[in-house]
Amino acid sequence: MFLGKQFLKIDKWFPSSKTCSRCGNVKDELKLSERSYKCECCGIEIDRDYNAALNIRDVGKEMLKY
C-alpha cells in the first residue's frame, strides 16, 4: 500500500493496445504508427492510448475481485 492505494502488476504481455475496451475483440496486428484504435467488431473508434488505459483499468478491477 502506498498513500492508501494498492499497486497491482499486470502481465507485461497483456495486449492492452490491441484489445477493444468496449467488446473485448483482440486485433492480430496494430502498428505503432496507428494512433487511433478502430474495432472491426463493434465499430468503436478511440484514441489508442486511452483505449489501452481503459483496458489496464479493467484488468486491475478484475484482479481486485479475487
N, C-alpha and C positions, 0 to 999 in steps of 0.2 A: 504494500500500500504506500502511496505517495500522495500527500495532501488530500487524503480521503478518496483517492482514485485507485482503482486496481489496474495493473498493467497486464495485458494479455498479448501473447505472441502467437500470430497465426503462421501457418506454413508458408515459407518464402516462395514456394512454387504455386501457391493458390493463384489461379488466373483472374485476378481482380479486374483487370482492364478488358479481358476478353469475355467476361460474363455479363449478361444483361441484368441490370439491377431491378428491372420490372418483372421479367418472366423466367429468368434463370438460364436462358439459352447461352451456350458457350460457343464462340466463334473458333474455327480452326486456326485462323491467322488474323492478326491485326498489326499492321506496320506501325512503327513508332512515329512515322510522319503523319499518320491519320490522327488528327486532334479531336475528332468527334466520333462517338460510338453510335452506329445505326444498327438496330436489331432487325434481322431478316424475318424473325417470327412475329413479334408484336408491333414493330414499326417505330418504336421509340427512337428519337434522335436526341442525344445528350452529350455534353462535354465529356471527353474520355476520362479526365482526372476526377471529375465529380462522380461519374459512374463508378469508378474504382473505389472512391471514398465511401459511397453508399454500400458497396459490396463488402468492404472491410468492416464497416459498422455492423452490418447484418451478421457477418461471421462472428464478430465479438459478442453480439447479443445471443447467438446460438450457443456459444461456449459458456456463457454465464448461466444458461438454463440448467446445466448439469453440475 
